[in-house]
Amino acid sequence: MRIANLSGRLALLVDGKAVDVERASRGLFSAEPQAVYERWAEFKVWASCADLPTGEPFEPAELGSPVPAPRQTLAIGLNYRDHASESGFVAPEGLPPVFTKFVTSISGPVTEVKLPAGGKTDWEVELVAVIGQRAEAVSEADAWKYIAGLAVGQDISERVVQLAGPAPQFSLGKSYPGFAPIGPWLVTPDEFDNPDDLELRCAINGEEVQKGRTRDLIFSVPALIAGLSAVLPLLPGDVIFTGTPAGVGLGRDPQRFLAAGDELVTTVEGIGELRQTFVA
């Protein structure tokens, strides 16, 4: 199953076309995309047996984030060994670094992003996992049961603010407007042959700068759910950015950062792509 935020309304995607959920359910479910996660189990049952009308075509630019207003966004650092190495860190043994991207940074899959003046703005392709039911002290073996679905994420990062002392400002440096595009839609785990092994790619102006597979995560998606839920309850509709592989601009020699006019395309196998254009 695939769900989308189409011009601010919850939609089911069927054969590449969009079915408006509120209208198709005759008001049983709200048009508000974020609200569906509070009733995720009920929604899945309805969607699996509903007599749906023919969907309508749509344009990618009409899509918003399938999770536009999560109560908690948890982002994971140094979760690929090659990225930890290029960043100058030892790979974590316990739970990896956790930070947030504030909700006002979240956007849809096709956007124009303003570059902060005087900054060094970087890219990080990531798989995003969205919680479908309250998860507290969840075992790794049961973790996939708590995940509503997966989406493509881009953890855009302004490195000057992020790394400013005396203590780094990870959350601020990663939370400028438009710095957390998510989408293009949410795909439920049953749609994948193996949701623990998906290819990630990132390209700037057609040049591939990142390529990896989620099987190389130090802490898999289930391991992250188990580790995080041992500390705090994960709530329906919460978002987890699971980490990025090597290839970011900060880790290059010479370093490279995004410039006005650049187009960033971020892809995850079996889900789709994000497309960001940067302006001064």
ZATI-125807 format. One record per residue (C-alpha): residue number from 1; residue in three letters; chain; x, y, z. Coordinates in nm, 4 decimals. Layout:
residues N
@i:NUM | aa:ALA | ch:A | east:X | north:Y | up:Z
...
end
This chain:
residues 280
@i:1 | aa:MET | ch:A | east:0.0000 | north:0.0000 | up:0.0000
@i:2 | aa:ARG | ch:A | east:0.1097 | north:0.3521 | up:-0.0785
@i:3 | aa:ILE | ch:A | east:-0.0335 | north:0.6662 | up:0.0764
@i:4 | aa:ALA | ch:A | east:0.0398 | north:1.0252 | up:-0.0156
@i:5 | aa:ASN | ch:A | east:-0.0234 | north:1.3825 | up:0.0858
@i:6 | aa:LEU | ch:A | east:-0.1794 | north:1.5347 | up:-0.2243
@i:7 | aa:SER | ch:A | east:-0.2290 | north:1.9099 | up:-0.1913
@i:8 | aa:GLY | ch:A | east:-0.2784 | north:1.8654 | up:0.1826
@i:9 | aa:ARG | ch:A | east:-0.5254 | north:1.5760 | up:0.1562
@i:10 | aa:LEU | ch:A | east:-0.4677 | north:1.2098 | up:0.2358
@i:11 | aa:ALA | ch:A | east:-0.4678 | north:0.9890 | up:-0.0745
@i:12 | aa:LEU | ch:A | east:-0.4282 | north:0.6219 | up:-0.1528
@i:13 | aa:LEU | ch:A | east:-0.2202 | north:0.5525 | up:-0.4619
@i:14 | aa:VAL | ch:A | east:-0.3637 | north:0.2823 | up:-0.6862
@i:15 | aa:ASP | ch:A | east:-0.1969 | north:0.2031 | up:-1.0193
@i:16 | aa:GLY | ch:A | east:-0.0212 | north:0.5382 | up:-1.0114
@i:17 | aa:LYS | ch:A | east:-0.3370 | north:0.7409 | up:-0.9538
@i:18 | aa:ALA | ch:A | east:-0.4646 | north:0.9088 | up:-0.6377
@i:19 | aa:VAL | ch:A | east:-0.7850 | north:0.8192 | up:-0.4531
@i:20 | aa:ASP | ch:A | east:-0.9010 | north:1.0803 | up:-0.2000
@i:21 | aa:VAL | ch:A | east:-0.9397 | north:0.8921 | up:0.1286
@i:22 | aa:GLU | ch:A | east:-1.1972 | north:1.1167 | up:0.2975
@i:23 | aa:ARG | ch:A | east:-1.4291 | north:1.1007 | up:-0.0024
@i:24 | aa:ALA | ch:A | east:-1.3759 | north:0.7298 | up:-0.0703
@i:25 | aa:SER | ch:A | east:-1.4402 | north:0.6440 | up:0.2961
@i:26 | aa:ARG | ch:A | east:-1.7426 | north:0.8793 | up:0.3126
@i:27 | aa:GLY | ch:A | east:-1.5862 | north:1.0663 | up:0.6003
@i:28 | aa:LEU | ch:A | east:-1.4755 | north:0.7623 | up:0.8017
@i:29 | aa:PHE | ch:A | east:-1.1170 | north:0.8886 | up:0.7755
@i:30 | aa:SER | ch:A | east:-1.0023 | north:1.2486 | up:0.7835
@i:31 | aa:ALA | ch:A | east:-0.8463 | north:1.4251 | up:0.4867
@i:32 | aa:GLU | ch:A | east:-0.5594 | north:1.5307 | up:0.7171
@i:33 | aa:PRO | ch:A | east:-0.2537 | north:1.3173 | up:0.6249
@i:34 | aa:GLN | ch:A | east:-0.0968 | north:1.3184 | up:0.9716
@i:35 | aa:ALA | ch:A | east:-0.4182 | north:1.2004 | up:1.1401
@i:36 | aa:VAL | ch:A | east:-0.4177 | north:0.8591 | up:0.9707
@i:37 | aa:TYR | ch:A | east:-0.1327 | north:0.7255 | up:1.1863
@i:38 | aa:GLU | ch:A | east:-0.3457 | north:0.7452 | up:1.5014
@i:39 | aa:ARG | ch:A | east:-0.5827 | north:0.4949 | up:1.3368
@i:40 | aa:TRP | ch:A | east:-0.3285 | north:0.3060 | up:1.1312
@i:41 | aa:ALA | ch:A | east:-0.4469 | north:-0.0500 | up:1.2061
@i:42 | aa:GLU | ch:A | east:-0.8077 | north:0.0426 | up:1.1308
@i:43 | aa:PHE | ch:A | east:-0.7048 | north:0.2278 | up:0.8161
@i:44 | aa:LYS | ch:A | east:-0.5074 | north:-0.0703 | up:0.6815
@i:45 | aa:VAL | ch:A | east:-0.8104 | north:-0.2960 | up:0.7240
@i:46 | aa:TRP | ch:A | east:-1.0371 | north:-0.0480 | up:0.5458
@i:47 | aa:ALA | ch:A | east:-0.7901 | north:0.0107 | up:0.2602
@i:48 | aa:SER | ch:A | east:-0.7454 | north:-0.3627 | up:0.2019
@i:49 | aa:CYS | ch:A | east:-1.1144 | north:-0.4282 | up:0.1390
@i:50 | aa:ALA | ch:A | east:-1.2651 | north:-0.0939 | up:0.0326
@i:51 | aa:ASP | ch:A | east:-1.4391 | north:-0.0656 | up:-0.3027
@i:52 | aa:LEU | ch:A | east:-1.2332 | north:0.2269 | up:-0.4250
@i:53 | aa:PRO | ch:A | east:-1.3277 | north:0.4634 | up:-0.7066
@i:54 | aa:THR | ch:A | east:-1.0986 | north:0.5203 | up:-1.0014
@i:55 | aa:GLY | ch:A | east:-0.8098 | north:0.7428 | up:-0.9007
@i:56 | aa:GLU | ch:A | east:-0.7110 | north:1.0767 | up:-1.0488
@i:57 | aa:PRO | ch:A | east:-0.3767 | north:1.1605 | up:-1.2127
@i:58 | aa:PHE | ch:A | east:-0.1516 | north:1.4045 | up:-1.0299
@i:59 | aa:GLU | ch:A | east:0.1778 | north:1.5884 | up:-1.0647
@i:60 | aa:PRO | ch:A | east:0.4762 | north:1.5287 | up:-0.8331
@i:61 | aa:ALA | ch:A | east:0.4823 | north:1.8993 | up:-0.7442
@i:62 | aa:GLU | ch:A | east:0.1369 | north:1.8565 | up:-0.5840
@i:63 | aa:LEU | ch:A | east:0.2747 | north:1.6141 | up:-0.3244
@i:64 | aa:GLY | ch:A | east:0.3539 | north:1.7132 | up:0.0316
@i:65 | aa:SER | ch:A | east:0.5283 | north:1.5100 | up:0.2967
@i:66 | aa:PRO | ch:A | east:0.3279 | north:1.1953 | up:0.3845
@i:67 | aa:VAL | ch:A | east:0.4115 | north:1.2830 | up:0.7473
@i:68 | aa:PRO | ch:A | east:0.3817 | north:1.6629 | up:0.7548
@i:69 | aa:ALA | ch:A | east:0.3608 | north:1.7179 | up:1.1323
@i:70 | aa:PRO | ch:A | east:0.5170 | north:1.4393 | up:1.3424
@i:71 | aa:ARG | ch:A | east:0.5289 | north:1.4966 | up:1.7158
@i:72 | aa:GLN | ch:A | east:0.8803 | north:1.3524 | up:1.7262
@i:73 | aa:THR | ch:A | east:1.1438 | north:1.3424 | up:1.4538
@i:74 | aa:LEU | ch:A | east:1.4447 | north:1.1354 | up:1.5531
@i:75 | aa:ALA | ch:A | east:1.7498 | north:1.1497 | up:1.3277
@i:76 | aa:ILE | ch:A | east:2.0403 | north:0.9071 | up:1.3559
@i:77 | aa:GLY | ch:A | east:2.4053 | north:0.9959 | up:1.3030
@i:78 | aa:LEU | ch:A | east:2.7069 | north:0.7804 | up:1.2080
@i:79 | aa:ASN | ch:A | east:2.4938 | north:0.4752 | up:1.1258
@i:80 | aa:TYR | ch:A | east:2.7076 | north:0.3580 | up:0.8322
@i:81 | aa:ARG | ch:A | east:3.0712 | north:0.2675 | up:0.8953
@i:82 | aa:ASP | ch:A | east:3.1933 | north:0.4368 | up:0.5769
@i:83 | aa:HIS | ch:A | east:3.0189 | north:0.7617 | up:0.6726
@i:84 | aa:ALA | ch:A | east:3.1542 | north:0.7499 | up:1.0281
@i:85 | aa:SER | ch:A | east:3.5026 | north:0.7051 | up:0.8814
@i:86 | aa:GLU | ch:A | east:3.4734 | north:0.9927 | up:0.6326
@i:87 | aa:SER | ch:A | east:3.3465 | north:1.2130 | up:0.9189
@i:88 | aa:GLY | ch:A | east:3.6500 | north:1.1321 | up:1.1328
@i:89 | aa:PHE | ch:A | east:3.4653 | north:0.9279 | up:1.3954
@i:90 | aa:VAL | ch:A | east:3.4832 | north:0.5713 | up:1.5221
@i:91 | aa:ALA | ch:A | east:3.1660 | north:0.3748 | up:1.4419
@i:92 | aa:PRO | ch:A | east:2.9330 | north:0.3716 | up:1.7454
@i:93 | aa:GLU | ch:A | east:2.9014 | north:0.0576 | up:1.9548
@i:94 | aa:GLY | ch:A | east:2.6073 | north:0.1644 | up:2.1710
@i:95 | aa:LEU | ch:A | east:2.3063 | north:0.3551 | up:2.0400
@i:96 | aa:PRO | ch:A | east:2.4358 | north:0.5996 | up:1.7735
@i:97 | aa:PRO | ch:A | east:2.4048 | north:0.9784 | up:1.8049
@i:98 | aa:VAL | ch:A | east:2.0426 | north:1.0967 | up:1.8026
@i:99 | aa:PHE | ch:A | east:1.9262 | north:1.4494 | up:1.7176
@i:100 | aa:THR | ch:A | east:1.6110 | north:1.6074 | up:1.5760
@i:101 | aa:LYS | ch:A | east:1.5052 | north:1.8033 | up:1.2730
@i:102 | aa:PHE | ch:A | east:1.2423 | north:2.0541 | up:1.3843
@i:103 | aa:VAL | ch:A | east:0.8993 | north:2.0183 | up:1.2295
@i:104 | aa:THR | ch:A | east:0.9153 | north:2.3433 | up:1.0325
@i:105 | aa:SER | ch:A | east:1.2012 | north:2.1979 | up:0.8261
@i:106 | aa:ILE | ch:A | east:0.9761 | north:1.9221 | up:0.6837
@i:107 | aa:SER | ch:A | east:0.8659 | north:1.9570 | up:0.3223
@i:108 | aa:GLY | ch:A | east:0.7385 | north:1.7517 | up:0.0321
@i:109 | aa:PRO | ch:A | east:0.9353 | north:1.5714 | up:-0.2372
@i:110 | aa:VAL | ch:A | east:0.9659 | north:1.8450 | up:-0.5025
@i:111 | aa:THR | ch:A | east:1.0756 | north:2.1781 | up:-0.3585
@i:112 | aa:GLU | ch:A | east:1.2901 | north:2.4861 | up:-0.3939
@i:113 | aa:VAL | ch:A | east:1.5247 | north:2.5332 | up:-0.0978
@i:114 | aa:LYS | ch:A | east:1.6868 | north:2.8613 | up:0.0028
@i:115 | aa:LEU | ch:A | east:2.0545 | north:2.8294 | up:0.0929
@i:116 | aa:PRO | ch:A | east:2.1524 | north:3.0031 | up:0.4204
@i:117 | aa:ALA | ch:A | east:2.3802 | north:3.2994 | up:0.3565
@i:118 | aa:GLY | ch:A | east:2.7431 | north:3.2265 | up:0.4405
@i:119 | aa:GLY | ch:A | east:2.6734 | north:2.8606 | up:0.5046
@i:120 | aa:LYS | ch:A | east:2.8089 | north:2.5304 | up:0.3812
@i:121 | aa:THR | ch:A | east:2.5032 | north:2.3244 | up:0.2911
@i:122 | aa:ASP | ch:A | east:2.5472 | north:1.9494 | up:0.2542
@i:123 | aa:TRP | ch:A | east:2.3382 | north:1.6505 | up:0.1440
@i:124 | aa:GLU | ch:A | east:2.2575 | north:1.3179 | up:0.3178
@i:125 | aa:VAL | ch:A | east:2.0326 | north:1.0571 | up:0.1530
@i:126 | aa:GLU | ch:A | east:1.8405 | north:0.8569 | up:0.4148
@i:127 | aa:LEU | ch:A | east:1.5709 | north:0.5961 | up:0.4514
@i:128 | aa:VAL | ch:A | east:1.2878 | north:0.7276 | up:0.6682
@i:129 | aa:ALA | ch:A | east:1.0761 | north:0.4984 | up:0.8867
@i:130 | aa:VAL | ch:A | east:0.7354 | north:0.6143 | up:1.0136
@i:131 | aa:ILE | ch:A | east:0.5763 | north:0.4721 | up:1.3296
@i:132 | aa:GLY | ch:A | east:0.2254 | north:0.3243 | up:1.2991
@i:133 | aa:GLN | ch:A | east:0.1465 | north:0.2476 | up:1.6633
@i:134 | aa:ARG | ch:A | east:0.2824 | north:0.3431 | up:2.0042
@i:135 | aa:ALA | ch:A | east:0.6107 | north:0.1612 | up:2.0562
@i:136 | aa:GLU | ch:A | east:0.7526 | north:0.1274 | up:2.4059
@i:137 | aa:ALA | ch:A | east:1.0181 | north:-0.1271 | up:2.5071
@i:138 | aa:VAL | ch:A | east:0.9729 | north:-0.3065 | up:2.1740
@i:139 | aa:SER | ch:A | east:1.1945 | north:-0.6033 | up:2.0919
@i:140 | aa:GLU | ch:A | east:1.4008 | north:-0.6026 | up:1.7749
@i:141 | aa:ALA | ch:A | east:1.2165 | north:-0.9153 | up:1.6586
@i:142 | aa:ASP | ch:A | east:0.8797 | north:-0.7367 | up:1.6788
@i:143 | aa:ALA | ch:A | east:0.9890 | north:-0.3949 | up:1.5544
@i:144 | aa:TRP | ch:A | east:0.8571 | north:-0.4135 | up:1.1967
@i:145 | aa:LYS | ch:A | east:0.5046 | north:-0.4570 | up:1.3366
@i:146 | aa:TYR | ch:A | east:0.5247 | north:-0.1013 | up:1.4693
@i:147 | aa:ILE | ch:A | east:0.6307 | north:0.0607 | up:1.1421
@i:148 | aa:ALA | ch:A | east:0.3580 | north:0.2068 | up:0.9215
@i:149 | aa:GLY | ch:A | east:0.5878 | north:0.2441 | up:0.6258
@i:150 | aa:LEU | ch:A | east:0.9027 | north:0.3771 | up:0.4665
@i:151 | aa:ALA | ch:A | east:0.9793 | north:0.6923 | up:0.2688
@i:152 | aa:VAL | ch:A | east:1.2743 | north:0.8687 | up:0.1104
@i:153 | aa:GLY | ch:A | east:1.4380 | north:1.1341 | up:0.3262
@i:154 | aa:GLN | ch:A | east:1.7044 | north:1.3965 | up:0.2680
@i:155 | aa:ASP | ch:A | east:1.8858 | north:1.5266 | up:0.5777
@i:156 | aa:ILE | ch:A | east:2.0048 | north:1.8579 | up:0.4333
@i:157 | aa:SER | ch:A | east:2.2652 | north:2.0012 | up:0.6699
@i:158 | aa:GLU | ch:A | east:2.4226 | north:2.3453 | up:0.7094
@i:159 | aa:ARG | ch:A | east:2.7648 | north:2.2538 | up:0.8450
@i:160 | aa:VAL | ch:A | east:2.8772 | north:2.5939 | up:0.9807
@i:161 | aa:VAL | ch:A | east:2.5904 | north:2.6155 | up:1.2308
@i:162 | aa:GLN | ch:A | east:2.5891 | north:2.2395 | up:1.2916
@i:163 | aa:LEU | ch:A | east:2.9535 | north:2.2278 | up:1.3991
@i:164 | aa:ALA | ch:A | east:2.9801 | north:2.5648 | up:1.5744
@i:165 | aa:GLY | ch:A | east:3.1191 | north:2.5421 | up:1.9287
@i:166 | aa:PRO | ch:A | east:3.1499 | north:2.5159 | up:2.2158
@i:167 | aa:ALA | ch:A | east:2.8965 | north:2.2328 | up:2.1664
@i:168 | aa:PRO | ch:A | east:2.7742 | north:2.1313 | up:1.8185
@i:169 | aa:GLN | ch:A | east:2.4285 | north:2.2541 | up:1.7114
@i:170 | aa:PHE | ch:A | east:2.3219 | north:1.9465 | up:1.5132
@i:171 | aa:SER | ch:A | east:1.9477 | north:2.0098 | up:1.5328
@i:172 | aa:LEU | ch:A | east:1.9654 | north:2.3786 | up:1.4398
@i:173 | aa:GLY | ch:A | east:2.2074 | north:2.3218 | up:1.1535
@i:174 | aa:LYS | ch:A | east:1.9729 | north:2.0618 | up:1.0064
@i:175 | aa:SER | ch:A | east:1.6451 | north:2.2484 | up:1.0516
@i:176 | aa:TYR | ch:A | east:1.6378 | north:2.5422 | up:0.8122
@i:177 | aa:PRO | ch:A | east:1.3116 | north:2.5626 | up:0.6123
@i:178 | aa:GLY | ch:A | east:1.2972 | north:2.2840 | up:0.3561
@i:179 | aa:PHE | ch:A | east:1.5910 | north:2.0919 | up:0.5062
@i:180 | aa:ALA | ch:A | east:1.3836 | north:1.7761 | up:0.5714
@i:181 | aa:PRO | ch:A | east:1.2071 | north:1.6736 | up:0.2500
@i:182 | aa:ILE | ch:A | east:1.0210 | north:1.3428 | up:0.2929
@i:183 | aa:GLY | ch:A | east:0.8324 | north:1.1433 | up:0.0319
@i:184 | aa:PRO | ch:A | east:0.7333 | north:1.1091 | up:-0.2355
@i:185 | aa:TRP | ch:A | east:0.4823 | north:0.8859 | up:-0.0515
@i:186 | aa:LEU | ch:A | east:0.4758 | north:0.6242 | up:0.2241
@i:187 | aa:VAL | ch:A | east:0.5207 | north:0.2583 | up:0.1243
@i:188 | aa:THR | ch:A | east:0.4148 | north:-0.0168 | up:0.3673
@i:189 | aa:PRO | ch:A | east:0.6807 | north:-0.2787 | up:0.4553
@i:190 | aa:ASP | ch:A | east:0.4894 | north:-0.5630 | up:0.2882
@i:191 | aa:GLU | ch:A | east:0.5560 | north:-0.4010 | up:-0.0515
@i:192 | aa:PHE | ch:A | east:0.9272 | north:-0.4919 | up:-0.0334
@i:193 | aa:ASP | ch:A | east:1.0933 | north:-0.8284 | up:-0.0909
@i:194 | aa:ASN | ch:A | east:1.3325 | north:-0.7339 | up:0.1892
@i:195 | aa:PRO | ch:A | east:1.2740 | north:-0.3998 | up:0.3660
@i:196 | aa:ASP | ch:A | east:1.6130 | north:-0.4382 | up:0.5391
@i:197 | aa:ASP | ch:A | east:1.8062 | north:-0.4226 | up:0.2115
@i:198 | aa:LEU | ch:A | east:1.7216 | north:-0.1220 | up:-0.0056
@i:199 | aa:GLU | ch:A | east:1.9519 | north:0.0793 | up:-0.2304
@i:200 | aa:LEU | ch:A | east:1.9962 | north:0.4523 | up:-0.1640
@i:201 | aa:ARG | ch:A | east:2.1290 | north:0.7012 | up:-0.4195
@i:202 | aa:CYS | ch:A | east:2.1928 | north:1.0741 | up:-0.4305
@i:203 | aa:ALA | ch:A | east:2.2954 | north:1.2848 | up:-0.7307
@i:204 | aa:ILE | ch:A | east:2.3765 | north:1.6523 | up:-0.7891
@i:205 | aa:ASN | ch:A | east:2.3062 | north:1.7826 | up:-1.1396
@i:206 | aa:GLY | ch:A | east:2.3107 | north:1.4239 | up:-1.2637
@i:207 | aa:GLU | ch:A | east:2.6419 | north:1.3309 | up:-1.0959
@i:208 | aa:GLU | ch:A | east:2.6067 | north:1.0473 | up:-0.8452
@i:209 | aa:VAL | ch:A | east:2.7561 | north:1.1477 | up:-0.5087
@i:210 | aa:GLN | ch:A | east:2.6151 | north:0.8783 | up:-0.2769
@i:211 | aa:LYS | ch:A | east:2.5260 | north:0.5134 | up:-0.3196
@i:212 | aa:GLY | ch:A | east:2.4648 | north:0.2583 | up:-0.0457
@i:213 | aa:ARG | ch:A | east:2.2373 | north:-0.0167 | up:0.0836
@i:214 | aa:THR | ch:A | east:2.0421 | north:-0.0285 | up:0.4070
@i:215 | aa:ARG | ch:A | east:2.1782 | north:-0.3777 | up:0.4783
@i:216 | aa:ASP | ch:A | east:2.4974 | north:-0.1894 | up:0.5721
@i:217 | aa:LEU | ch:A | east:2.3327 | north:0.0086 | up:0.8517
@i:218 | aa:ILE | ch:A | east:2.5227 | north:-0.0443 | up:1.1757
@i:219 | aa:PHE | ch:A | east:2.1874 | north:-0.0356 | up:1.3563
@i:220 | aa:SER | ch:A | east:1.9123 | north:-0.1748 | up:1.1335
@i:221 | aa:VAL | ch:A | east:1.5646 | north:-0.0234 | up:1.1330
@i:222 | aa:PRO | ch:A | east:1.4417 | north:-0.2870 | up:1.3846
@i:223 | aa:ALA | ch:A | east:1.7495 | north:-0.2285 | up:1.6035
@i:224 | aa:LEU | ch:A | east:1.6802 | north:0.1459 | up:1.6039
@i:225 | aa:ILE | ch:A | east:1.3162 | north:0.0921 | up:1.7016
@i:226 | aa:ALA | ch:A | east:1.4235 | north:-0.1372 | up:1.9856
@i:227 | aa:GLY | ch:A | east:1.6966 | north:0.0952 | up:2.1089
@i:228 | aa:LEU | ch:A | east:1.4943 | north:0.4157 | up:2.0895
@i:229 | aa:SER | ch:A | east:1.1760 | north:0.2667 | up:2.2384
@i:230 | aa:ALA | ch:A | east:1.3783 | north:0.1430 | up:2.5359
@i:231 | aa:VAL | ch:A | east:1.4362 | north:0.5094 | up:2.6243
@i:232 | aa:LEU | ch:A | east:1.1210 | north:0.6905 | up:2.5100
@i:233 | aa:PRO | ch:A | east:0.7822 | north:0.5924 | up:2.3681
@i:234 | aa:LEU | ch:A | east:0.7619 | north:0.6271 | up:1.9915
@i:235 | aa:LEU | ch:A | east:0.4237 | north:0.7711 | up:1.8930
@i:236 | aa:PRO | ch:A | east:0.2029 | north:0.7097 | up:1.5886
@i:237 | aa:GLY | ch:A | east:0.3262 | north:0.9278 | up:1.3053
@i:238 | aa:ASP | ch:A | east:0.6752 | north:0.9789 | up:1.4505
@i:239 | aa:VAL | ch:A | east:0.9588 | north:0.9934 | up:1.1969
@i:240 | aa:ILE | ch:A | east:1.3014 | north:0.8296 | up:1.2125
@i:241 | aa:PHE | ch:A | east:1.5780 | north:0.9380 | up:0.9728
@i:242 | aa:THR | ch:A | east:1.7931 | north:0.6249 | up:0.9840
@i:243 | aa:GLY | ch:A | east:2.1349 | north:0.7566 | up:0.8772
@i:244 | aa:THR | ch:A | east:2.3363 | north:0.8243 | up:0.5622
@i:245 | aa:PRO | ch:A | east:2.6110 | north:0.6318 | up:0.3785
@i:246 | aa:ALA | ch:A | east:2.9430 | north:0.7835 | up:0.2687
@i:247 | aa:GLY | ch:A | east:2.9683 | north:1.0503 | up:0.0028
@i:248 | aa:VAL | ch:A | east:2.8607 | north:1.3698 | up:0.1788
@i:249 | aa:GLY | ch:A | east:3.0308 | north:1.6956 | up:0.0872
@i:250 | aa:LEU | ch:A | east:3.1941 | north:1.7434 | up:0.4276
@i:251 | aa:GLY | ch:A | east:3.3873 | north:1.4180 | up:0.3909
@i:252 | aa:ARG | ch:A | east:3.5349 | north:1.4950 | up:0.0468
@i:253 | aa:ASP | ch:A | east:3.8810 | north:1.6242 | up:-0.0355
@i:254 | aa:PRO | ch:A | east:3.8376 | north:1.8985 | up:-0.1322
@i:255 | aa:GLN | ch:A | east:3.5088 | north:1.9502 | up:0.0470
@i:256 | aa:ARG | ch:A | east:3.2074 | north:2.0270 | up:-0.1669
@i:257 | aa:PHE | ch:A | east:2.8799 | north:2.1966 | up:-0.0805
@i:258 | aa:LEU | ch:A | east:2.5547 | north:2.2820 | up:-0.2542
@i:259 | aa:ALA | ch:A | east:2.5338 | north:2.5990 | up:-0.4637
@i:260 | aa:ALA | ch:A | east:2.2541 | north:2.8064 | up:-0.6104
@i:261 | aa:GLY | ch:A | east:2.1159 | north:2.6364 | up:-0.9202
@i:262 | aa:ASP | ch:A | east:2.2063 | north:2.2845 | up:-0.8078
@i:263 | aa:GLU | ch:A | east:1.9453 | north:2.0100 | up:-0.8405
@i:264 | aa:LEU | ch:A | east:1.9630 | north:1.7339 | up:-0.5794
@i:265 | aa:VAL | ch:A | east:1.7894 | north:1.4043 | up:-0.6607
@i:266 | aa:THR | ch:A | east:1.7522 | north:1.1532 | up:-0.3777
@i:267 | aa:THR | ch:A | east:1.6311 | north:0.7994 | up:-0.4444
@i:268 | aa:VAL | ch:A | east:1.5476 | north:0.4873 | up:-0.2433
@i:269 | aa:GLU | ch:A | east:1.4826 | north:0.1577 | up:-0.4212
@i:270 | aa:GLY | ch:A | east:1.1170 | north:0.0556 | up:-0.4299
@i:271 | aa:ILE | ch:A | east:0.9937 | north:0.3933 | up:-0.3028
@i:272 | aa:GLY | ch:A | east:1.0777 | north:0.6791 | up:-0.5384
@i:273 | aa:GLU | ch:A | east:1.2674 | north:1.0058 | up:-0.5473
@i:274 | aa:LEU | ch:A | east:1.2933 | north:1.3531 | up:-0.4013
@i:275 | aa:ARG | ch:A | east:1.3981 | north:1.6475 | up:-0.6175
@i:276 | aa:GLN | ch:A | east:1.5289 | north:1.9698 | up:-0.4592
@i:277 | aa:THR | ch:A | east:1.6489 | north:2.2827 | up:-0.6402
@i:278 | aa:PHE | ch:A | east:1.8619 | north:2.5318 | up:-0.4463
@i:279 | aa:VAL | ch:A | east:1.8494 | north:2.9109 | up:-0.4639
@i:280 | aa:ALA | ch:A | east:2.0577 | north:3.1848 | up:-0.3046
end
